[in-house]
Amino acid sequence: MSSVSASAPPAARLAATILLLRDGEQGMEVFMVVRHQQIDFASGALVFPGGKLAPGDSEARTHARCTGVEGLNKDEIAPRVGAIREAFEESGILLARPAKGGAIGAERLAALGTRYRRGLDRGEIAIADMLETEDLVLDCGGLVPFAHWVTPTFMPKRFDTYFFLAVAPPDQVGVHDGHETVDSAWLTPPTIVLDELAGRRTLVPATMLNVKKLGFSVSVKDALAAAKAKPVVTVQPVLEKGPDGKGLLRIPQEAGYGVSEFTMDIPS
């Protein structure tokens, strides 16, 4: 079996995403959004809210307004900030609270969304600007590391993505932004898998595998406990060419997906 190689692969950009969870009548649900058809990566696909880290995610003044980051260094805090920011931009759900205590009510959350979501998305303001102006702190302690994927080297656009689990605040309603994302829904993992098999949904492999991994748990409590119990193993799929000419993407068995390889067409 020979490896498929590529010279000078593009650098992988840091990114982060959150699997926002809640328990529904049919079981545990995760908030998903549909990416706009004109987006240059995963267009039209069902994804978790997330995206590239912004410069402001690494600022000291931002990290000064993070809770639950004791013992973490700046490189560990930045993906958590980016995940919370991206979730707010793409879903309107904000994992934060007033610095003086209490919760962000529905009315204030709606006002924050109107005032800041587009500016954050366009890079016109940094997350620290909103936190300082509104006297808020981010609930980074509510994020549980779940997965870490690096795009294969043969892909023209590559990301180094951290996945986190978080409980969705019960008083916040997820709403897609209407720009990068054009639809949204709370779905159970089995429903997502069946919809993809039936051709009703499109998912990239990393998203589908993380949906299936999430589906090993039956409730939010179980999912959080399972994620906390096992260390995250970095996954960077390696594409190999078998004797039959088909492509095999290999991933570490210890990453916890129940598979170590799957087939795909080798890109030309």
Residue frames as qw, qx, qy, qz and C-alpha x, y, z in Angstrom:
[[0.000, 0.889, 0.457, 0.000, 0.00, 0.00, 0.00],
 [0.467, 0.206, 0.006, 0.860, 1.49, 3.36, -0.97],
 [0.114, -0.657, -0.406, 0.625, 0.92, 6.68, 0.74],
 [0.322, 0.780, 0.357, 0.401, -0.56, 9.59, -1.20],
 [0.486, -0.396, -0.144, 0.766, 1.80, 12.52, -0.69],
 [0.216, 0.912, 0.254, 0.239, 1.56, 16.24, -1.29],
 [0.569, 0.092, -0.166, 0.800, 4.40, 18.75, -1.30],
 [0.085, 0.059, -0.191, 0.976, 4.29, 21.91, 0.80],
 [0.171, -0.621, -0.756, -0.118, 0.74, 21.54, 2.17],
 [0.101, -0.676, -0.046, -0.728, -1.01, 24.78, 3.14],
 [0.075, 0.143, -0.697, 0.699, -0.85, 25.71, 6.82],
 [0.326, -0.541, -0.769, -0.098, -3.81, 24.70, 8.96],
 [0.121, -0.495, 0.099, -0.855, -5.64, 27.68, 10.48],
 [0.039, -0.100, -0.818, 0.566, -6.74, 27.48, 14.10],
 [0.467, -0.305, -0.382, -0.736, -10.50, 27.03, 14.49],
 [0.082, 0.021, 0.840, -0.537, -12.97, 26.03, 17.19],
 [0.489, -0.258, -0.516, -0.654, -16.53, 24.79, 17.40],
 [0.316, -0.134, 0.690, -0.638, -19.11, 23.93, 20.06],
 [0.354, -0.281, -0.843, -0.292, -21.57, 21.08, 20.22],
 [0.333, -0.207, 0.316, -0.864, -24.38, 22.82, 22.11],
 [0.304, -0.140, -0.941, -0.055, -26.43, 20.15, 23.88],
 [0.490, -0.172, 0.318, -0.793, -29.83, 19.77, 25.51],
 [0.153, 0.122, 0.977, -0.080, -32.06, 16.87, 26.49],
 [0.452, 0.046, -0.251, -0.855, -35.25, 16.70, 24.40],
 [0.806, -0.012, 0.282, -0.520, -38.31, 14.47, 24.30],
 [0.926, 0.332, -0.159, -0.080, -36.66, 12.13, 21.79],
 [0.873, -0.159, -0.046, 0.459, -33.30, 12.12, 23.56],
 [0.399, -0.586, 0.115, 0.696, -30.19, 14.29, 23.60],
 [0.512, 0.800, 0.274, 0.152, -30.16, 16.98, 20.92],
 [0.510, -0.307, 0.169, 0.786, -27.35, 19.04, 19.43],
 [0.284, 0.843, 0.143, -0.435, -27.74, 22.44, 17.77],
 [0.587, 0.060, 0.553, 0.589, -26.77, 22.38, 14.08],
 [0.258, 0.745, 0.005, -0.615, -26.65, 25.05, 11.39],
 [0.750, 0.438, 0.417, 0.268, -26.66, 24.86, 7.59],
 [0.341, -0.454, 0.243, 0.787, -23.88, 26.79, 5.89],
 [0.442, 0.725, 0.016, -0.528, -24.69, 29.17, 3.05],
 [0.872, 0.365, 0.286, 0.157, -24.21, 27.75, -0.45],
 [0.449, 0.838, -0.127, 0.283, -21.79, 30.56, -1.32],
 [0.512, -0.757, 0.406, 0.014, -19.44, 29.91, 1.60],
 [0.499, 0.626, -0.588, -0.114, -16.11, 28.60, 0.28],
 [0.126, 0.255, -0.932, 0.224, -15.79, 25.78, 2.83],
 [0.048, 0.265, 0.933, -0.238, -18.44, 23.09, 3.45],
 [0.320, 0.054, -0.130, -0.937, -21.04, 25.10, 1.54],
 [0.695, -0.117, -0.367, -0.607, -24.57, 23.85, 2.13],
 [0.548, 0.008, -0.812, 0.201, -23.40, 21.38, 4.79],
 [0.651, -0.693, -0.196, -0.240, -24.92, 20.73, 8.19],
 [0.524, 0.333, -0.501, 0.603, -22.30, 21.76, 10.76],
 [0.486, -0.632, -0.447, 0.405, -21.80, 22.70, 14.40],
 [0.052, 0.993, 0.020, 0.103, -21.49, 26.45, 15.02],
 [0.708, -0.474, 0.220, 0.475, -17.81, 27.35, 14.72],
 [0.550, 0.814, 0.011, 0.186, -15.09, 28.89, 12.63],
 [0.638, 0.368, -0.272, 0.619, -11.60, 30.37, 12.49],
 [0.484, -0.601, -0.324, 0.547, -10.07, 32.02, 15.53],
 [0.198, 0.913, 0.112, 0.339, -9.95, 35.82, 15.43],
 [0.425, 0.422, -0.415, 0.685, -7.00, 37.91, 16.68],
 [0.367, -0.547, 0.211, -0.722, -9.12, 39.19, 19.56],
 [0.909, -0.279, -0.256, -0.176, -9.60, 35.66, 20.88],
 [0.802, 0.022, -0.335, 0.495, -5.97, 35.68, 22.04],
 [0.056, 0.694, -0.159, 0.700, -5.91, 39.14, 23.63],
 [0.296, -0.014, -0.725, 0.621, -4.97, 39.43, 27.30],
 [0.314, -0.026, 0.254, -0.915, -7.94, 41.71, 27.96],
 [0.734, -0.057, -0.434, -0.519, -10.23, 39.00, 26.60],
 [0.647, -0.017, -0.735, 0.203, -8.66, 36.30, 28.76],
 [0.037, 0.100, -0.547, 0.830, -9.05, 38.56, 31.78],
 [0.580, 0.016, 0.142, -0.802, -12.81, 38.20, 31.25],
 [0.696, 0.063, -0.672, -0.246, -12.84, 34.41, 31.11],
 [0.622, -0.445, 0.480, -0.430, -13.97, 32.20, 33.99],
 [0.954, -0.018, 0.281, -0.106, -13.01, 28.57, 34.47],
 [0.706, 0.637, -0.263, 0.164, -9.56, 28.90, 32.88],
 [0.460, -0.754, 0.462, -0.084, -7.42, 28.33, 35.95],
 [0.692, -0.286, 0.633, 0.195, -4.36, 26.30, 35.03],
 [0.706, 0.550, 0.391, 0.213, -4.77, 26.90, 31.28],
 [0.379, -0.324, 0.243, 0.832, -2.26, 28.79, 29.18],
 [0.293, 0.539, -0.038, -0.789, -3.15, 31.40, 26.55],
 [0.260, 0.230, -0.770, -0.535, -3.01, 28.87, 23.71],
 [0.091, -0.276, -0.954, 0.079, -5.57, 26.72, 25.54],
 [0.138, 0.546, 0.481, -0.672, -7.83, 29.65, 26.39],
 [0.174, 0.367, -0.349, -0.845, -7.98, 31.15, 22.88],
 [0.219, -0.113, -0.861, -0.445, -9.84, 28.19, 21.27],
 [0.102, -0.503, -0.795, 0.324, -12.40, 28.30, 24.07],
 [0.094, 0.553, 0.129, -0.818, -12.96, 32.02, 23.48],
 [0.184, 0.229, -0.605, -0.740, -13.18, 31.45, 19.74],
 [0.135, -0.271, -0.942, -0.148, -15.69, 28.65, 20.18],
 [0.009, -0.607, -0.613, 0.505, -17.95, 30.80, 22.38],
 [0.104, 0.509, -0.139, -0.843, -17.66, 33.78, 20.04],
 [0.171, 0.082, -0.772, -0.607, -18.43, 31.72, 16.93],
 [0.080, -0.417, -0.902, 0.076, -21.40, 30.09, 18.65],
 [0.058, 0.632, 0.369, -0.679, -22.77, 33.54, 19.48],
 [0.132, 0.401, -0.411, -0.808, -22.24, 34.79, 15.93],
 [0.263, 0.051, -0.822, -0.502, -23.83, 31.77, 14.26],
 [0.325, -0.391, -0.860, -0.041, -26.51, 30.73, 16.76],
 [0.280, -0.665, -0.062, -0.689, -27.17, 33.72, 19.02],
 [0.822, -0.511, -0.246, 0.042, -26.44, 31.55, 22.07],
 [0.199, 0.746, -0.411, 0.485, -23.94, 33.23, 24.38],
 [0.811, -0.311, -0.427, 0.250, -22.09, 31.27, 27.06],
 [0.262, 0.325, -0.289, 0.862, -21.49, 34.25, 29.31],
 [0.376, -0.722, -0.570, 0.115, -22.89, 36.01, 32.35],
 [0.049, -0.932, 0.049, -0.355, -22.78, 39.48, 33.92],
 [0.462, 0.388, -0.585, 0.542, -19.51, 40.03, 35.79],
 [0.271, -0.352, 0.464, -0.766, -21.48, 40.95, 38.92],
 [0.223, 0.072, 0.938, -0.257, -23.42, 37.69, 38.84],
 [0.589, 0.437, 0.338, -0.590, -26.79, 36.50, 37.61],
 [0.566, 0.221, 0.719, 0.338, -27.77, 35.48, 34.11],
 [0.074, 0.168, -0.369, -0.911, -28.30, 37.16, 30.77],
 [0.505, 0.406, 0.599, -0.470, -32.05, 37.34, 30.25],
 [0.548, 0.440, 0.646, 0.298, -33.79, 36.75, 26.94],
 [0.208, 0.954, 0.215, -0.031, -34.45, 40.44, 26.34],
 [0.229, -0.840, 0.388, 0.304, -30.85, 41.44, 26.95],
 [0.604, -0.112, 0.698, 0.369, -29.55, 38.53, 24.87],
 [0.499, 0.681, 0.498, 0.196, -31.65, 39.68, 21.91],
 [0.045, 0.993, -0.048, -0.102, -30.28, 43.21, 22.30],
 [0.459, -0.597, 0.562, 0.342, -26.71, 41.88, 22.44],
 [0.636, 0.222, 0.666, 0.322, -27.30, 39.90, 19.28],
 [0.356, 0.875, 0.312, 0.104, -28.65, 42.92, 17.41],
 [0.122, -0.965, 0.198, 0.123, -25.80, 45.10, 18.58],
 [0.319, -0.689, 0.626, 0.181, -22.80, 42.81, 18.24],
 [0.837, 0.081, 0.536, 0.070, -23.28, 39.65, 16.14],
 [0.669, 0.713, 0.126, 0.164, -22.66, 41.22, 12.72],
 [0.036, 0.925, -0.360, 0.112, -19.75, 43.34, 13.93],
 [0.614, -0.469, 0.635, 0.025, -18.05, 40.32, 15.46],
 [0.832, 0.305, 0.453, 0.099, -18.64, 38.26, 12.34],
 [0.531, 0.821, 0.026, 0.210, -17.15, 40.98, 10.10],
 [0.729, -0.057, -0.181, 0.657, -14.16, 41.51, 12.39],
 [0.056, 0.758, 0.087, 0.644, -15.18, 45.11, 12.99],
 [0.448, -0.699, 0.328, -0.449, -15.02, 44.62, 16.76],
 [0.358, 0.249, -0.871, 0.226, -13.23, 42.18, 19.04],
 [0.599, -0.461, -0.649, -0.084, -14.97, 40.00, 21.59],
 [0.429, -0.258, -0.458, 0.734, -13.26, 41.97, 24.38],
 [0.086, -0.178, -0.108, -0.974, -14.99, 45.15, 23.17],
 [0.584, -0.413, -0.472, -0.516, -18.38, 43.59, 23.83],
 [0.681, -0.340, -0.586, 0.279, -17.33, 42.03, 27.13],
 [0.328, -0.103, -0.304, 0.888, -15.90, 45.28, 28.49],
 [0.221, -0.235, -0.197, -0.926, -18.75, 47.49, 27.27],
 [0.681, -0.359, -0.403, -0.495, -21.42, 45.14, 28.61],
 [0.293, -0.528, 0.654, -0.456, -19.45, 44.05, 31.71],
 [0.959, 0.013, -0.059, -0.278, -19.70, 40.35, 30.87],
 [0.259, -0.539, 0.799, 0.063, -17.47, 37.34, 31.48],
 [0.677, 0.251, -0.580, -0.377, -17.23, 34.22, 29.32],
 [0.822, -0.316, 0.380, -0.282, -18.10, 30.82, 30.79],
 [0.463, 0.542, -0.692, -0.117, -15.07, 28.98, 29.46],
 [0.235, -0.268, 0.873, -0.334, -15.36, 26.54, 32.34],
 [0.734, 0.238, 0.397, -0.497, -18.59, 25.26, 30.85],
 [0.677, 0.554, -0.402, -0.271, -16.75, 23.89, 27.80],
 [0.791, -0.305, 0.530, 0.023, -15.61, 20.26, 27.84],
 [0.133, 0.543, -0.693, -0.455, -12.95, 19.21, 25.28],
 [0.853, 0.201, 0.356, -0.323, -14.45, 16.61, 22.94],
 [0.850, 0.307, 0.306, 0.299, -12.26, 16.29, 19.84],
 [0.117, -0.775, 0.325, 0.529, -9.35, 17.79, 17.93],
 [0.785, 0.414, 0.421, 0.187, -9.16, 17.44, 14.14],
 [0.123, -0.628, 0.389, 0.663, -6.52, 18.66, 11.69],
 [0.738, 0.584, 0.028, -0.338, -7.48, 18.72, 8.01],
 [0.879, 0.028, 0.335, 0.337, -5.48, 16.24, 5.88],
 [0.311, -0.543, 0.320, 0.711, -2.46, 17.66, 4.09],
 [0.313, 0.202, 0.709, 0.599, -3.86, 16.99, 0.61],
 [0.089, 0.817, 0.569, -0.032, -6.74, 19.46, 1.10],
 [0.363, 0.523, 0.102, 0.765, -6.33, 22.98, -0.34],
 [0.291, -0.650, 0.121, -0.692, -7.99, 24.62, 2.70],
 [0.634, -0.089, -0.714, 0.284, -6.90, 23.29, 6.08],
 [0.420, -0.701, 0.089, -0.569, -8.03, 23.84, 9.67],
 [0.364, 0.087, -0.797, 0.473, -6.72, 22.85, 13.10],
 [0.480, -0.462, -0.223, -0.711, -10.07, 22.58, 14.90],
 [0.034, 0.046, -0.827, 0.560, -10.90, 22.12, 18.56],
 [0.495, -0.410, -0.570, -0.511, -14.35, 20.69, 19.38],
 [0.054, -0.115, 0.673, -0.728, -16.03, 21.35, 22.72],
 [0.304, -0.530, -0.773, -0.171, -19.24, 20.17, 24.38],
 [0.039, -0.059, 0.361, -0.930, -21.40, 22.65, 26.29],
 [0.047, 0.548, 0.812, -0.195, -24.85, 22.63, 27.84],
 [0.039, 0.487, 0.355, 0.797, -27.09, 25.13, 26.10],
 [0.100, 0.043, 0.482, -0.869, -28.54, 27.70, 28.53],
 [0.135, 0.445, 0.884, -0.040, -32.21, 26.73, 29.02],
 [0.148, 0.792, 0.369, -0.463, -33.42, 30.31, 28.59],
 [0.040, 0.592, -0.430, -0.680, -31.60, 30.92, 25.29],
 [0.786, 0.453, 0.397, -0.142, -33.00, 30.02, 21.87],
 [0.464, -0.245, 0.557, 0.643, -30.63, 29.24, 18.99],
 [0.517, 0.787, 0.243, -0.233, -31.20, 31.24, 15.80],
 [0.714, 0.154, 0.319, 0.604, -28.97, 31.04, 12.68],
 [0.210, -0.514, 0.009, 0.832, -27.44, 34.31, 11.52],
 [0.531, 0.745, 0.348, -0.205, -28.99, 34.37, 8.03],
 [0.243, 0.861, -0.385, -0.228, -25.64, 35.17, 6.42],
 [0.084, 0.468, -0.878, -0.057, -23.03, 32.43, 6.85],
 [0.100, 0.140, 0.976, -0.134, -25.75, 30.07, 8.06],
 [0.355, -0.078, -0.368, -0.856, -29.19, 29.86, 6.47],
 [0.771, -0.329, -0.369, -0.403, -31.01, 27.30, 8.60],
 [0.000, 0.388, -0.779, 0.493, -30.74, 25.70, 12.03],
 [0.802, -0.279, -0.335, -0.408, -32.28, 22.92, 14.08],
 [0.428, -0.464, 0.705, -0.325, -32.00, 20.91, 17.28],
 [0.821, 0.222, -0.437, -0.292, -31.46, 17.31, 16.17],
 [0.820, -0.414, 0.394, -0.047, -30.71, 14.00, 17.85],
 [0.151, -0.536, 0.751, 0.354, -27.56, 12.19, 16.61],
 [0.468, 0.179, 0.857, 0.119, -29.59, 9.22, 15.21],
 [0.437, 0.790, 0.363, -0.232, -31.80, 11.64, 13.24],
 [0.089, 0.825, -0.392, -0.398, -28.75, 13.34, 11.73],
 [0.297, -0.289, 0.866, 0.278, -27.25, 10.00, 10.67],
 [0.470, 0.436, 0.767, -0.009, -30.52, 8.81, 9.10],
 [0.327, 0.874, 0.135, -0.334, -31.04, 12.13, 7.32],
 [0.024, -0.691, 0.594, 0.412, -27.55, 11.93, 5.82],
 [0.371, -0.037, 0.908, 0.191, -28.06, 8.35, 4.66],
 [0.416, 0.630, 0.650, -0.086, -31.37, 9.34, 3.04],
 [0.408, 0.325, 0.340, 0.782, -29.77, 12.29, 1.25],
 [0.146, -0.892, -0.398, -0.155, -31.73, 14.90, 3.21],
 [0.339, -0.912, 0.173, 0.153, -28.60, 16.34, 4.83],
 [0.730, 0.524, -0.270, 0.346, -24.99, 16.85, 3.75],
 [0.579, -0.788, 0.199, 0.061, -22.18, 16.49, 6.29],
 [0.392, 0.685, -0.604, 0.109, -18.41, 16.53, 5.91],
 [0.769, -0.013, -0.628, 0.116, -16.71, 13.41, 7.32],
 [0.248, 0.154, -0.603, 0.742, -15.37, 15.08, 10.48],
 [0.457, -0.183, 0.170, -0.854, -18.83, 16.37, 11.39],
 [0.833, -0.077, -0.383, -0.393, -20.49, 13.01, 10.75],
 [0.658, 0.061, -0.673, 0.331, -17.93, 11.11, 12.80],
 [0.041, 0.139, -0.523, 0.840, -18.32, 13.53, 15.70],
 [0.651, -0.161, -0.066, -0.739, -22.11, 13.20, 15.48],
 [0.843, -0.038, -0.524, -0.112, -21.72, 9.42, 15.69],
 [0.434, 0.130, -0.650, 0.610, -19.27, 9.72, 18.60],
 [0.295, -0.196, 0.298, -0.886, -21.75, 11.97, 20.40],
 [0.762, -0.102, -0.292, -0.569, -24.43, 9.36, 19.73],
 [0.551, 0.056, -0.795, 0.247, -22.61, 6.83, 21.90],
 [0.022, -0.103, -0.622, 0.776, -24.15, 8.76, 24.82],
 [0.092, -0.557, -0.791, -0.235, -27.90, 8.86, 25.52],
 [0.225, -0.909, -0.346, 0.060, -28.10, 12.07, 27.55],
 [0.189, 0.883, -0.213, 0.374, -26.27, 15.33, 28.06],
 [0.592, -0.687, 0.394, -0.148, -25.02, 14.13, 31.44],
 [0.925, -0.026, 0.332, 0.186, -23.64, 10.94, 29.88],
 [0.641, 0.675, 0.037, 0.364, -21.98, 12.83, 27.02],
 [0.063, -0.892, 0.308, -0.324, -20.22, 15.26, 29.36],
 [0.748, -0.510, 0.421, -0.061, -19.08, 12.45, 31.66],
 [0.911, 0.222, 0.248, 0.244, -17.73, 10.41, 28.73],
 [0.454, 0.798, -0.093, 0.386, -15.82, 13.41, 27.35],
 [0.297, -0.832, 0.376, -0.280, -14.29, 14.17, 30.74],
 [0.879, -0.323, 0.349, -0.025, -13.26, 10.56, 31.28],
 [0.846, 0.180, 0.307, 0.398, -11.08, 10.19, 28.17],
 [0.235, -0.589, 0.240, 0.735, -8.25, 12.39, 26.91],
 [0.604, 0.733, 0.055, -0.307, -8.71, 13.92, 23.47],
 [0.665, -0.138, 0.551, 0.486, -6.63, 12.23, 20.77],
 [0.200, 0.633, -0.250, -0.705, -5.71, 14.44, 17.82],
 [0.718, 0.356, 0.592, 0.088, -7.06, 13.21, 14.49],
 [0.203, 0.666, -0.378, -0.610, -5.31, 14.12, 11.24],
 [0.892, 0.272, 0.336, -0.129, -6.64, 11.69, 8.62],
 [0.195, -0.512, 0.683, 0.483, -3.98, 10.17, 6.39],
 [0.788, 0.465, 0.014, -0.403, -4.99, 9.26, 2.85],
 [0.363, -0.371, 0.811, 0.270, -3.50, 6.08, 1.47],
 [0.651, 0.383, -0.365, -0.545, -3.94, 4.36, -1.88],
 [0.752, -0.164, 0.621, -0.147, -4.75, 0.69, -1.72],
 [0.334, -0.141, 0.819, 0.445, -3.95, -1.99, -4.31],
 [0.325, 0.573, 0.744, 0.108, -7.44, -1.62, -5.78],
 [0.230, 0.380, 0.261, 0.857, -6.88, 2.09, -6.45],
 [0.350, -0.797, -0.405, -0.280, -9.41, 3.23, -3.87],
 [0.117, 0.566, -0.396, 0.713, -8.54, 5.75, -1.21],
 [0.642, -0.488, -0.570, 0.157, -8.50, 4.98, 2.50],
 [0.100, -0.738, 0.240, -0.622, -8.58, 7.69, 5.14],
 [0.688, -0.182, -0.629, 0.314, -6.95, 6.39, 8.29],
 [0.279, -0.736, 0.172, -0.592, -7.57, 7.82, 11.76],
 [0.074, 0.325, -0.837, 0.434, -6.31, 6.69, 15.20],
 [0.534, -0.345, -0.755, -0.162, -8.40, 3.89, 16.69],
 [0.391, -0.333, -0.600, 0.614, -7.81, 5.37, 20.15],
 [0.073, -0.136, -0.057, -0.986, -9.61, 8.58, 19.13],
 [0.244, 0.223, 0.755, -0.566, -12.84, 6.84, 20.09],
 [0.484, 0.290, -0.200, -0.801, -14.88, 6.87, 16.88],
 [0.802, 0.083, 0.533, -0.256, -15.30, 3.11, 16.63],
 [0.825, 0.535, 0.119, 0.138, -13.55, 3.07, 13.23],
 [0.518, -0.567, 0.310, 0.560, -9.95, 3.50, 12.11],
 [0.156, -0.183, 0.593, 0.768, -10.47, 3.92, 8.37],
 [0.538, 0.599, 0.497, -0.322, -13.04, 4.72, 5.72],
 [0.548, 0.215, 0.547, 0.595, -12.94, 4.89, 1.93],
 [0.201, 0.829, 0.136, -0.504, -13.11, 7.95, -0.29],
 [0.710, 0.640, 0.140, 0.256, -12.27, 9.01, -3.82],
 [0.606, -0.328, 0.084, 0.719, -8.67, 10.16, -4.14],
 [0.216, 0.897, 0.100, -0.371, -8.61, 13.84, -5.25],
 [0.770, 0.444, 0.187, 0.419, -6.94, 14.48, -8.58]]
